[in-house]
Amino acid sequence: SEPGISFQSYMHGGVSSLICTITTFPVYKTVFRQQLHSTLIHETVLQLYNEGLLKLYRGVVPPLLMKTLQGTMLFGFQNTLQEQLSPLAESYIPRAMLPALAGLGTGVVESLLFTPFERAQSILQNSGNDRTLPTLSNIMARMSSETLAKGWYRAFLPTLTRNALGSGLYFGLKNPLSKVLHEQDCPPIASSFVSGMVSSFVISLPLYPLSVLVANMQAQVGGENLGVRASWHQLWQKRQQSLVLLYRGGSLVIFRSCISWGITTAIYDLLTKRS
């Protein structure tokens, strides 16, 4: 039944995202440090290595919770929204656009629900906050004393833009790509993995500067609450008005994102076909 299918899409999304987060967190931590400090890959890896395994996985709880819940909501809500939009397909919306449109709406809801998780994660992973805000409970107390725009929902607009566009593109691309690969006699799990990777590449490359902006805005606590335009100008000056410096860490973030979404898509499709 449709309710059963909807419930399974929530569950499968959560499981696939959970597995993926645990395996790729060290790469994510490396990427985040690069985005924040604009260091070279080998410098960042050496810094994390010297800090030790315990410090490497410091900050893993917020993304583990966030990504598992995010995957649950992303796949489940997108499927539910697509079902709700289906009756409009014949008259108003081309059926081929339904997955992308449902993905766009899901990205908006995702931003509203998960920006606070991402904010806590960014603060924890910024080593500059280690002394003043060493634990999640310290961060929660501090954020609760701030306004929403300065606290939990700092950098909301760029986060919303990134998530809505990213989700729309992902759900619009993954199934058509998988179908093309399957028609070329590619095994189903390989088709899913490659379609997830390619979709992620198409999304990650143009949206990477937004991710850098979000990381820099969310890692800061207190001080002047600059708007998006002022924050972008500050970041652009910090990176010496250079696209090369702005995209430093881009190769790693794209690699991690491609692997993550390849794994997530493959596991999700496999679970869906077996259910």
Buried (B, 14 or more C-beta within 10 A) or exposed (E): EEEEEBBBBBBBBBBBBBBBBBEBBBBBBBBBBBBBBBBEBEEBBEBBEEEEEEBBBBBBBBBBBBBBBBBBBBBBBBBBBBBEBEEEBEEEBEEEBBBBBBBBBBBBBBBEBBBBBBBBBBBBBBBEBEEEBEEBEBBBEBBEEBEEEBBBBBBBBBBBBBBBBBBBBBBBBBBEBBEEBBEEEBEBBBBBBBBBBBBBBBBBBEBBBBBBBBBBBBBBBEEEBBEBEEBBEBBBEEBEEEEEEBBBBBEBBBBBBBBBBBBBBBBBBBBBEEE
